[in-house]
Amino acid sequence: MAQITTEIKVGLFVICGLLLLIYMTATVGKWSFGRDRGYLISVRLDSAAGLIKDTPVKVLGVTKGRVESLGLEGNKALITLRLPGDLLLPEDSLVFVRSEGLLGERYIEVKPGSGGRPSVQQGGELLQGAPPADLDQLFAELSSVAAGIKNLTQLITRPGGDGIGEGREQGGLPLIISNLEEASRSLKNVAQSLERGEGTLGRLLTDETVYDELSQTLADIGRAVETISGSEGTLIKLLRDEEVYTDLKETIARINGILKKTEKGEGILGKLLLDNRQYGDDRAQQDDTPATSPEADASVPFAAMGGMLGKITE
């Protein structure tokens, strides 16, 4: 039996190492051998940052394809995806760019659409879902937020100063605590003064005479209400008698009718109030008539007024 020499052992070891190296390189580099099966679809993205050729394409978290190519079309990134032939996606499916963790590699996530829609075919196009998050912009915003929190912390923890001149620091935490303590002492002094019955409010709160007078007043009011509601006097009749309400309503309606007729110039009173020329003619006739006694002059307006009201109300 031929012996395996040392040279053969070394050669076999080298060959195994090369095969292992080729396998690992193909796995890490995502090499594909032979003709790829499936179909190609495209999607336009706002940004393809982090995507490269052979980037995984996942459907509901399961890797089902890869990125075939990347390009530019106008102001969009045109991404071509290769999917297996047995994977049928509705044409309203959405495409997202995700990350494996905060700093992990990026991949394409496809969210299937409604089941009743037709499936996307070879050369078809899917729509982008939410725009991919820009990590650089996110870090910049986080830095701005951190700076704001730092400034707020410094403002709160800053010493309050000695309170003399313009050098007094406003907004410091010690100053806020000092103001709260002063306000608390003031409230305590006010409460103690009220308890001792000092001041007008203190006397109102502690003087039993005020309480007795108030109770007596409320009792008198209650008795007065009971007396009115239980009696059969004139006030109760006025409040309960519907005939009084009806007469009052009719009287108000008549007064409104008189006022409307007067505003329209109907009747003697309306004409006297609205027709200035008639008033001037009557004034001229009075100047031409001979003088009468004061008693007669005083009785004329009342007689005329009675006649006018009589005609208005007819």
Disulfide bonds with the S-S distance in Angstrom:
none
